Amino acid sequence: MSTPPPDLSIELGSLALRNPIMPASGCFGPELGDVVDLERLGAMVTKTVFAEPRSGNPAHRLAETYAGMLNSVGIPSRGAEAFIAELLPRYRTWSPPLIVSIGGLTIAAYLEIAARLAGVAGIAAFEVNVSCPNLEAGGLEIGAVPEVVEAVVRGVVERVDVPVIVKLTPNVTSIAAIARAAEAGGATAITAVNALMGMAIDGRTRRTRTGTPTAGFTGPAIKPVALRCVWQVAQAVAIPVIGVGGIATVDDVLEFLLAGASAVQVGSATFTRPDTMLRIVTALETRLADDGVASVRDLIGALEPGPSAHDLMPAQAG
């Protein structure tokens, strides 16, 4: 009698996913369906949608750095109506649940986009991007103030009838405090984390390499920070956590699961290999089968105390 394949399914509140792999917002669009099989994903996550159109930042918007990249896109959006009329029908051609990322520059703007998209067919959940600058607080990120996060989340939850996920910024003093505020506001789950703030300078021209002085830093270099944030958030709240930051391999996924994540998002790695997420799904099933793990849920938060025995072994002589 053959052993059944490992169970990769997970739940984020009432949202059921066939596996824990999904794209990170801003790194995915329906055009990816032209080159990879999106049916194999656990979920799809849109780029952040604002209530009204916005153009984003000036060029240059991307800059490659050591072990990562800088992103100064500025979250351009065609607005709610264009999303509903033009983009949403394309996403509906695939069966994985669609998580729509929403943003705003004021508390009222978050509530407006939530109200506009509430009840729209094809939206399985919302991811509230609280890393946007708060124009009511001199440009400080919305997600930097627990009271503001709780107010935004509570307002969105009151206006929609699907799960609400909150994507946190790592650029705060205590990410655990922000996570607890999101949970208090009624969040279904937490995504940790968005980009770190970084900078790159061209020493010859004496100018920054992106159109804005600072930019979002993503890629393999931020993984240790993202892992720490996921672990801290998972310790602080009772709701599920979605890990994101530097994920490119099945080993990365396993580390985030052990740290407390129930699911993960793949971002920058998709730019260099569009099939990264599908490769991870295949590798995850194989790894669990090889290790005798019946369900991916058995790994969530299963981090053992103390350092790895491998790290305690003496170095081999050269």
Residue pairs with C-beta under 8 A, 6 or more apart in sequence:
3 289
5 285
5 289
6 285
6 288
6 289
6 293
6 294
6 295
6 296
7 294
7 295
7 296
7 297
8 18
8 19
8 20
8 42
8 281
8 284
8 285
8 288
8 296
9 16
9 17
9 18
9 19
9 296
10 16
10 17
10 19
10 20
10 42
10 240
10 262
10 263
10 296
10 297
10 300
11 17
11 240
11 262
12 125
12 163
12 165
12 188
12 189
12 240
12 242
12 262
12 263
13 163
13 188
13 189
13 239
13 240
14 163
14 188
15 43
15 97
15 99
15 124
15 125
15 162
15 163
15 188
16 97
17 42
17 43
17 96
17 97
17 263
18 42
18 96
19 40
19 41
19 42
19 281
19 284
19 296
20 42
20 253
20 257
20 261
20 262
20 263
20 264
20 284
20 296
21 41
21 42
21 253
21 263
21 264
21 266
21 277
21 280
21 281
21 284
22 41
22 42
22 43
22 44
22 45
22 96
22 99
22 242
22 263
22 264
22 265
22 266
22 277
23 32
23 41
23 44
23 45
23 265
23 266
23 267
23 270
23 277
24 45
24 244
24 265
24 266
24 267
25 45
25 46
25 47
25 48
25 101
25 127
25 129
25 167
25 265
26 47
26 48
26 71
26 73
26 75
26 101
26 267
27 266
27 267
27 268
27 270
27 271
28 44
28 45
28 46
28 47
28 270
29 46
29 47
30 87
30 90
30 91
30 93
32 38
32 270
32 274
33 90
33 93
33 94
35 274
35 275
36 274
36 275
36 277
36 278
37 278
38 44
38 94
38 96
39 94
39 95
39 96
40 277
40 278
40 281
41 96
41 277
41 278
41 281
42 96
42 263
42 281
43 96
43 97
43 98
43 99
43 124
43 125
43 263
44 91
44 94
44 96
44 97
44 98
44 99
45 98
45 99
45 101
45 127
45 265
46 83
46 87
46 91
46 98
46 99
46 100
46 101
47 75
47 77
47 101
48 75
48 77
48 101
48 102
48 103
48 129
48 132
49 77
49 79
49 80
49 83
49 100
49 101
49 102
49 103
49 113
49 117
50 75
50 77
50 79
50 80
50 102
50 103
50 104
50 109
50 113
51 79
51 80
51 104
51 109
51 112
51 113
51 116
52 77
52 79
52 80
53 77
53 78
53 79
53 82
54 74
54 75
54 76
54 77
54 79
55 74
55 76
56 73
56 74
56 75
56 76
57 72
57 73
57 74
57 210
57 211
57 212
58 211
58 212
59 211
60 72
60 209
60 210
60 211
61 71
61 72
61 73
61 74
61 210
61 211
62 69
62 70
62 71
62 72
62 73
62 210
63 69
63 70
63 72
63 200
63 209
63 210
63 215
64 70
65 198
65 200
65 217
65 219
65 221
66 221
67 219
67 220
67 221
68 198
68 217
68 218
68 219
68 220
68 221
68 222
68 246
68 268
69 217
69 218
69 219
69 268
69 271
70 198
70 199
70 200
70 209
70 210
70 215
70 216
70 217
71 195
71 215
71 216
71 217
71 218
72 210
72 211
72 212
72 214
72 215
72 216
74 212
75 103
75 129
75 132
77 83
77 103
78 86
78 87
80 113
80 116
80 117
81 116
83 100
83 117
84 117
84 120
88 98
88 120
88 122
88 123
91 98
91 122
92 98
92 122
97 124
97 125
98 122
98 123
98 124
98 125
99 124
99 125
99 126
99 127
99 165
100 117
100 123
100 125
100 126
100 127
101 126
101 127
101 128
101 129
101 167
102 110
102 113
102 114
102 117
102 126
102 127
102 128
102 129
102 156
103 109
103 110
103 113
103 128
103 129
103 132
104 110
104 111
104 112
104 113
104 132
104 142
104 152
105 132
105 133
105 134
105 135
106 134
106 135
106 136
107 136
107 142
107 148
107 151
107 152
107 155
110 128
110 142
110 152
110 155
110 156
111 152
111 155
111 156
111 159
114 126
114 155
114 156
114 159
114 160
115 159
117 123
117 126
117 160
118 159
118 160
118 161
119 160
119 161
123 162
124 162
124 163
125 162
125 163
125 164
125 165
125 188
126 156
126 160
126 162
126 163
126 164
126 165
127 165
127 166
127 167
127 191
128 152
128 153
128 156
128 164
128 165
128 166
128 167
128 187
129 167
129 194
130 141
130 142
130 143
130 149
130 152
130 166
130 167
130 168
130 169
130 178
130 182
131 141
131 142
131 143
131 167
131 168
131 169
131 171
131 194
131 195
132 141
132 142
133 139
133 140
133 141
133 142
134 140
134 141
134 142
134 144
134 145
134 148
137 145
137 148
141 169
141 171
141 172
142 148
142 149
142 152
143 149
143 168
143 169
143 172
143 178
143 194
144 169
144 171
144 172
144 178
146 177
146 178
146 180
146 181
147 181
149 166
149 178
149 181
149 182
149 185
150 181
150 182
150 184
150 185
151 185
152 185
153 164
153 166
153 181
153 182
153 185
153 186
153 187
154 185
154 186
156 164
157 164
157 185
157 186
157 187
158 186
163 188
163 189
164 186
164 187
164 188
165 187
165 188
165 189
165 190
165 191
165 242
166 182
166 185
166 187
166 189
166 190
166 191
167 190
167 191
167 192
167 193
167 194
168 175
168 178
168 179
168 182
168 190
168 191
168 192
168 193
168 194
168 229
168 233
169 178
169 193
169 194
170 192
170 193
170 194
170 195
170 196
170 222
170 225
170 226
170 229
170 245
171 196
171 197
172 178
175 192
175 193
175 229
175 232
175 233
176 232
176 233
176 235
176 236
177 236
179 190
179 192
179 232
179 233
179 236
179 237
180 236
180 237
182 190
182 237
183 190
183 237
183 238
183 239
187 239
188 239
188 240
189 239
189 240
189 241
189 242
189 262
190 233
190 237
190 239
190 240
190 241
190 242
191 241
191 242
191 244
191 265
192 226
192 229
192 230
192 233
192 241
192 242
192 243
192 244
192 245
192 261
193 225
193 226
193 229
193 230
193 244
193 245
194 216
194 244
195 215
195 216
195 217
195 218
195 222
196 216
196 217
196 218
196 222
196 225
197 214
197 215
197 216
197 217
198 214
198 215
198 216
198 217
199 208
199 213
199 214
199 215
200 208
200 209
200 210
200 215
201 207
201 208
201 209
202 208
202 209
218 245
218 246
218 267
218 268
219 246
219 268
219 269
220 246
220 248
220 268
221 246
222 245
222 246
223 245
223 246
223 247
223 252
223 255
224 246
225 245
226 243
226 244
226 245
226 246
226 256
227 243
227 245
227 255
227 256
227 259
229 245
230 241
230 243
230 256
230 259
230 260
230 261
231 259
231 260
231 303
233 241
233 260
234 241
234 259
234 260
234 261
234 301
235 260
240 262
240 263
241 260
241 261
241 262
242 261
242 262
242 263
242 264
242 265
243 256
243 257
243 259
243 260
243 261
243 263
243 264
243 265
244 264
244 265
244 266
244 267
245 267
246 252
246 268
247 253
247 256
247 264
247 265
247 266
247 267
247 269
247 280
248 266
248 268
248 269
248 276
249 280
249 283
250 280
250 283
250 284
250 287
252 264
253 264
253 280
253 284
254 284
254 287
254 299
256 264
257 264
257 296
257 299
257 300
257 302
258 299
258 301
258 302
258 303
259 301
259 303
260 300
260 301
260 303
261 300
262 297
262 300
266 276
266 277
266 280
269 276
270 276
270 277
273 279
284 296
288 294
288 296
293 299
